């Protein structure tokens, strides 16, 4: 049985995560969510748990950038909706809330 550490190429990349991370600051600002590390982490976790992952492999940064761009254009509405739901949830009850 081969070990995962023996893989010679870059690890698979989750395009959903990359797209969500790029869109996150805009959604936070629009919905008035404090830009803290905890809020970013919580929103990202909530979002990624609500959208199926889309993993790709690539050898080149250019290919990667093109894949992210295409994926974002095709799924921007789904990611925006998931981030919006996450923002509302986090804004209503942030992790630091007592």
C-alpha angles and dihedrals in degrees: 000000000000123000122237087233090067092068109118100196130069116284119263115277123224105224091193091059093047093049093045092050090052093049097040100088093051094051092045091052094045093050098040098245113158109251100236129141090246093052092047091049093047094047092048092048093048091047096047091049090055100049125056113249119250110205125191136173125218140167097207136061090219092055089048093052091050092049092050091048094050093044093049093050092050097044105025093115093053093047092045091051092049092047090048092053089047092049092052091049094047093044091053094049115011117192092251091053114120 
